[in-house]
C-alpha cells in the first residue's frame, strides 16, 4: 500500500469515527465522547490535505509509478501545468473537493463547537460528506499504481514519459478556475448541513435550529457566492482566450452546470437574508439552503455522467455509482425532506404581511416588500429551472430511449430572456417602491414597462433581432425570437436608476460606517448584474467578423504589404511565419533511462519499448548490425544495418527501442533500435524523443483608421502524441470599448486569418468586478451578519439576533 493510499484510509477511518460519535451524541443526547471529535475532525482535514500535497508532489516530480500522474502530465509541461494536472480528472478533482470540505468542517467545528444537541447533527452531516468523499477516493483512487493501466506489464515496470495534460487545460485561467469552483462548492456544505438538520429536527419533534444558525448560514452562503461568481467568470474568460469562438458563453453543458447553482444560490441569499423566525420564509429559507448544495452535486454528477460531449469536460470514464449515490442522498436530505415537511405541515405557510404596509387599498395590501421579494425568489427559481431542464433533458431522454440529443443555445436564450427582463423590472420597481412609495413607483414601472415593449418591437436592423425563427416554431419562440435587443435597455436603466436612488437615501439616513459600506456593496452587486445583462447580448449581436487568406507563408513568399480585411474597417499585414516544436532541446534525463536505471529495473523492462541515454564507450560493427556500449556497462544498443551509424566513442546519445534482457551472452540488456531512433543527446531524433507540441502561426499586425491596433502571433498548437488535437492561439487587443480578436489557422503554407470586432467586453469585465467587490463589502461590513463582528461560524448567533431591529441609526438593509 503506497503512502497516498495510507493517508486516504486513515482519513476515511478518522472521518467515519467522527461521524459515528456525532451521530451517537445526537441520537442518545449524550456528549460523553464528544471531546474526541475535534481531534478526529482536524486529523481528517490534515490527512486529506497531506494526501493532496503528496499527489501534487508526485505530479511535480513526474512519478509515473502513479497511473493518475502518468495519465495527466508530462515532462515538457511547465510547473504550473504539472500542478494543474492534479485536478484534471475525476480522482484528483474529488480529492481537492474533499480536502477543502474537510478544512471547512474543521473551521466550523473549531469556531462554533457543539453548543447544542442539534449542533452535533449539523457537524455529523458535514463530516459525513467528508467521509463519503474519502470513501469514494478509496474506490477510485488517485494513487492507483501503474499496474492498473498496464496489468500485463512485468513487476516494477514504470513508463519514462507521461501522456500529458489535456491541451485545453494548458491555460492560466483553467489553472485557477477548478480550485475556486471547488472552494465555492465546499463552502455550501455547512449551510446544507444546517438546513437538512433543521428539517430532521422538526421531523423528530424537536425545535428547528435555523433561527439560531441564520447568521452562520448567511456568511457561508455569501462567501460561497463570492467564489462561485469568480469561478463562473474565470471559466468564461478561459473560453474567450482558448476556444477561439470570440465570446465567453455558449451554453455548453459544463458552463450551464455551474450557472445553475449560481442562480439558485442567488435566490437562496435573497430568501435567507430576509428570513424571519416564525414568519417570512419560515420554511422556504431553510429549504433552499439545504437544496443548493444538492443542486451543485447534481449538476456536477450530470456533466460527468458521460452523456454530454462537452468541450469543457476533462474527466473521462463517467462518475461511477458513488457520485450517483451522493447525488441521491443530498437530494433526499436537501430537497425531498423540506418538500415533505412543507406538504405535511398544517399551517397556512409563511407570513408574508409587511408591517409597513397600510390598508389604503387592496393593491397596496398585495404590493408589499415581502411579496416583491417572494416574486424575485420565484423568478430566480424559474431562471434556474430553464437551465436545469436544458441540462437534464438530454440525460432523461438518453436514459429512456438510448438516443443522445442536445439542447441548442436558442432554447436557453429565448426562455431566459423574458425572465431576465422581468427580474430587472422587478428590481427597479422594488428599489423605487422602497424609496418613493406605491403610487410613484407604479407610474415608473408603467413607463419603463411600456418602453420595454416598444423597444422589443423596434429593430433598426436584423442585427438587433434576438434569434432567427423557423416556420414551425411555437408562438412564444416567434414572439421572443423577433424581439429587438433594444428591449433590454429600459429594464437595465430602471434597475440602475432605482438602485442608485435608493442607496443614496439609505446612506444619508444612517450614521453607521459599516451600514454605508454594506449599502455600497449592495448597489455594486445590483448595478453590476444589470450591466452584465446589458453587455452579454450586445457582445454577440454586434460582433463583426471578416477574413483574409495569406498564401506562401511557410515558404517565406508571403505578401507583407498592408491589405484590406474583407468588408471590415481593419487592414492586416502578415509579417512572417513561425513554427516551434516542444520539447525543444530536451534534457535526456527527463525522457530517457540511464544505463544504471535499466540495470536496476532489470527483467521488468524485458520486451518493453524504452528510451535510453548514455555515453558511448565501445562500438562493435557487424555484417547485420552495430552494437554500442553505454557507460562501460552491460547495457548495449543494437542498431540494425551495416556501415557507419553516425555515433562515435565519447559521444552522449539517445536511443529508443525494444529492451531485450539477456538476449545475447555478453550483455545483460540490449536495446534494439534503428538508425532513425538513435542520435546525439543534444539534438535527438523525433523517433527517440517524440515531439509533444507543434506550434505554428503567423506574425501579423492589425490596423484601423487610427493606426496599429495589435500585433503579435496567432495560430494553433497541435499535440501529435494526443491524437493530433489542436488548440487555437488567439491574438487579442483588449480595447477600452472594443476588443480586436484575431484567429489564424495555418495549413500547408496558407494562413486563413479572421479578425473579429467584439464590443462591450470591457463593460462585461467591469460588471464582474462590481459583483465581486460588492459582495466583499457586504460580507465584511453587514452590521448584522458581517464577518467584522462575527466569526464565519457564527458562535454568537441566536434566535433573538435574527429577529431584533437593526442597530440604532441603521435602516432595514438585510435584503439584497
Secondary structure, DSSP 8 states (H G I E B T S, - for coil): --HHHHHHHHHHHHHHHHHHHHHHHHHHT--TTGGGHHHHHHHHHHHHHHHHHHHHHHHHTT-TTBHHHHHH--TTS-HHHHHHGGGSSHHHHHHHHHHHHHHHHHHHHHHH---SHHHHHHHHHHHHHHHHHHHHHHHS-TT-BGGGT-TTS-TT---SS-----GGG-SHHHHHHHHHHHHHHHHHHHHHHHHHHHHHHHHTT----HHHHHHHHHHHHHHHHHHHHHHHHHHHHHHHHHT-SSSS----HHHHHHHHHHHHHHHHHHHHTT--TTSTTTTHHHHHHHHHHHHHHHHHHHHTSS----TT----S--HHHHHHHHHHHHIIIIIHHHHHHHH--S-------TT--SS-HHHHHS-HHHHHHHHHHHHHHHHHHHHHHHHHHHHHHHHHS------HHHHHHHHHHHHHHHHHHHHHHHHHHHH-HHHHHHHHHHHHHHHHHHHH--SSGGGBSS---TT--HHHHHHHT-BTTHHHHHHHHHHHHHHHHHHHHHHH---HHHHHHHHHHHHHHHHHHHHHHHHHHHHHT-EEEEEEE-STTTT----S-EE-TTSS-EEEEEEEEEEEESSS--HHHHSB-HHHHHHHGGGGTT-EEEEEEEEEEEEE-SSEEEEEETTSSEEEEEESSS--S--TT-EEEEEEEEEET-STT-SEEEEE-GGGEEEGGG--TTTS---EEEEEEEEEEEETTEEEEEEEEEEEEEGGGTTEEEEE-EEEE-SSEEEEEEEEEETTEEEEEEEEEESHHHHHHHHHHHHHHHHHHHHH-TTT-TTTS-TT-TT--HHHHHS---TT-------
